[in-house]
Structures are given as structure tokens and as C-alpha cells.
């Protein structure tokens, strides 16, 4: 077990690695050190030691091997704080299906390839951004009638206002776009949609688009960038509302 004191830097992403094989800890360290905003606060060879550590020092993300003595990865997932995103690193793919019942955001094979690890890092960053957005919307989540049901591909979805990034009209339809990219096409005017959402911090930015103010990442001269990276045009008519 190797524990470091966490750096007091809000931009740092604190992680722990749980893996009983020292050679893979060394390989992992080589890969993760290329990403300067990732800060290792604990490397553990024993899953129980990691669980004990997390009780006092919560990491932003956990990298987890599945095949370990004493307590394996599945037992660890059953006990760990479900709010912490986990990346599984294992050569035993048989665990993959069941691990996704927990907060596993990616499952990568050993030995880790650099290009594949870069995709994992991007997934982590998106997940942490999403979690930050939810934290800022707690008051919305606690309001009554904060969700509605929509169907897509014969499946009903419970859509929370807090998950909605933007609504874009196209003819007689409106596309309701969630932050995760899933969109729903409904036959309803943008005016009516805006009437529903205006009490949940949604504003109009052009004649065809309303967006969530809480999803704004950056406002430029003629465009607005949301946390998902999607970009929408800003009309002068609506700029004063931002």
C-alpha cells in the first residue's frame, strides 16, 4: 500500500488504484503520469485496505483490478460508495457484464494500451463534469414535478429537467436533448416547451433554441458553449437574458 497526501488543488483529479500486482501498478503509473491533472492519493494491493481508506479520504475516481486475493473486485464494488466512478482494469473479461450493475464507467483490458487509456481518461472527465453539473442542480432535483416521460425506440424514459441540456425546434417538432446526447423528438412548439422549462433556469438563445443556464461552460461573441461541448448560436435579441 502506498498513500500520498492529497494535493490542495481544485483542478486535480484524485484517484486510487487497487491492484495486487506490482508490475501493473508500475505500468499504470507510467501511463497516468502523462495526465498532469490526475493525482494519485493511494495505491493498494488489498481491496479491504482501499475500502478503509475511502471512508476517510474519498477519491474522485477509482481504478480497480478484478482478480485479487481475499476480496475480489466484485466484492469491492458491492461495498464501495456508489457515488464514486470506477474504471475496471482486468484481463478477466468475464467480470465485465456484472460489473456494470455498479458505477463502472469503463472496463479496459490488461495490458493497457496507450490509445485505449486515452479514451478512458476522456470518459472520466465527462463523467466528473456530469457529476459537477448535478451538484449544482440539487435545488432543481428537489422541486416537485421535475421530470416527465418520453418514448424512444419503444422504450419509455423518465427524463429529469436537470438532465436536459437544450431544446431545438425543427418545423413542427422539438428535439429535447439530454446532456448525455440522447435526444427525443416530440410534436410540440418551442414556445410551450419554454413555458414548461423557464422555471427550471432555461433560457432562449435564438428563435429555435432554449438551453439550460446551469449547463453553460462559456459564452462567446456569437455562440454559447455547453458543458457537453455542444455549441449553439446566440441571437442579439436574447443576449441580454444571459
N, C-alpha and C positions, 0 to 999 in steps of 0.2 A: 504493500500500500504506500502510495506517495501522495501527500497532500500539500498543496500550496495555499498561502494566504490569498484570498481573492483581491484583485486589484480594484481600487475605488475609482472606476471609470465607467460612466453610464453607457458608453459606446461599446464596451467589452461584452462579449457573449460568454458567460461562464459555463463550462461543460465538465462532465466527469466521464471517464472511460472505465468500464467494468469488463475486464478480460483477464483470465488467469494465465495466459501465455505471454511471457515477457518479450518474445520476438515480435509478436503482433503489436504489443504496446510500443515498441521501438519504431516499427513501420508506421503505425498510426501517428506517432509524434512527428515523424518526418513529414507526413502529408499535411497534418493540421497546422504545423508551424508556418506554412505558406500563407495562411489566412490570419493576418495580424490582429484582427478584431476578436479572434477566438482565444479565450483564456482558460487553460486547464487548471481546475482547482482540486482535482483528485483523480488518481489512477488506482484502481482497486483490482486485486486478484480474487477477491471473495465478495460475492453478491450481498451477503448479510452485512459486511463492513460498509458497503456502499449505502445500504438502506439506513444503517445507523447514522452515517454521515449526513444524509439528506434530511434527517429530522432536524438538524441544526443549521445546515447550510444548503439552501435549495438552489440547484444549478438551473440554468436556462434550458439546457438540453443534455440528454444522456446518450452516450454511445455504449451499446450493450452487446457482448458476446452471448450466445445462447447455450452453448455446451460447456458447463462448468461443474466442478465437483461441489458437493454439499448442497448448494441451492442453484438450480439452473435458471436460464433466462426467463422461462415461462413463470416460474415461481416468483422471480423478482418482479415481473410485470404485474402479477396479481396483488403485490403488496405496495408497490411504489405509488407515490402521489400521481393520480391520473391526469393532473393538470400539466405535468412536465412532459414535453415531447421527447420521444425516444427514437433513436436510429439503431436498428439492429445490424450488427456486423457478424456474419456467421457463414461458415462453409456448409452448414446443415440446413438446406433449403426446406426440409420437412416442417420446420417450425413456422415458416412464413405465413401460411394461411391463418393459423390460430393466433399468431402474434397481432394481427390486425384487429382483433377484438379489443385491443388496448390502444393507448395513444401512441402507436408506432407510425411515424410519418414516412419512413423509408426502410428498406431491407436490402443490404448490399452484401455481396459475396466476398469471401476471402480467397486469395489475397486481393486487397483493394487496388483497383486501377485508378490512376490519377484523374482521367476524364470522367469516370463514373463518380468519383468522390466530389468533383466539382458540381455535378448535378445535385448531389446530396446537400452540399452547402447551400445551394440556391433554394432547395426545398425548406431547409431550416430557416433561412432568412425570411421567406414568405410566411412560414408558419408563425414565427415570432412577431412579424408585422401584424398578422391577423389577430394574434392574442393581444397585442397592444391596443388594437382598434376596439376589441371587445371590452377591454378595461375602461376605455374612455366612454363607452356607451352603456355603462351599468345602469344609469338612471333611465335610459330608454328601455332596457330589458325589463325593468321593474314596473313599467307602466302597464295598465290593463289594455287588453285588445291590441297587443303588439305584434301579432302575427296573422297570417292569412294562408289559405290553402290554394295551391295551383297544381295543375296536372301537366306532366311532360312524359311523352312516350309511355302512356298508360300507367304512370306512377304518380301518386299524389305526394306533393311536397309541402311540408309545413315551413313557410317562408317567414322569417322574422324581419321586421323592418330594419333591425340592426345589421342584417346580412346584405341588404340591398345597397348597391353602390350607385346605380343610375337607372333612369327610365328614359328610353329613347323612342320617340314616335316615328312611325313609318306608315304613311297613309292612314287607314282607319285602325291601325294596330299600335300597340305599345310593347316594346321589349323591356321587361323588367330584368335587370342584370344584377346577379349576385356578385359579391366580391371574389368568389372562387371561380367565376367565369360562366357558371350555369345561367342560362337565360330562359325566360318564359315569354311567349308571345300571347298577348290577350287582346280581345276586341273591346277596347275602352279608350276614351280620349285622354290625352295627356293632362288636360285641364282637370278631369275628375280624379286622375291618379294624384296630381299635385295637391288637390283638396284633401285627400286622404293622408298624404305624407308630410304636409307642411308643418304639422305639429310635432314631427319627429326629426326636425332640423334638416329638411330637404329644401333646396332652393333651385330655381330655374336659372340656367346659364345661357341658353339660347332657345329659340322658338320650338325646338324639337327635343330638348334635353333638360331633365332635372337631375340633380346629383345630391348625395349626402354630404353635408358640410363636414361631418366627422371623418370622412374618407379623404379629405383634401390633403395632398402632400405638398404641392407647390402651385402658386398662381403666377403665371407669366403674362406677358402683354396681351396676347390674343387667345391663350389656351390655359387650361387648368389640368394639372396632373394629379391623379388619384393614387392612393397607396398601392393599388394593384399594378400601376404603371400605365393604365389606360389614360388617354388624353382626349379632352373634349374642348370644343371651341367656346369662347366667351363672346357674347354679343354686347355691344356698348349699352344696350337697353337694360341689361341685367347686371352690369359690372358693379353698380353701387350697392347691390344686395350682398356682395361677398364680404 
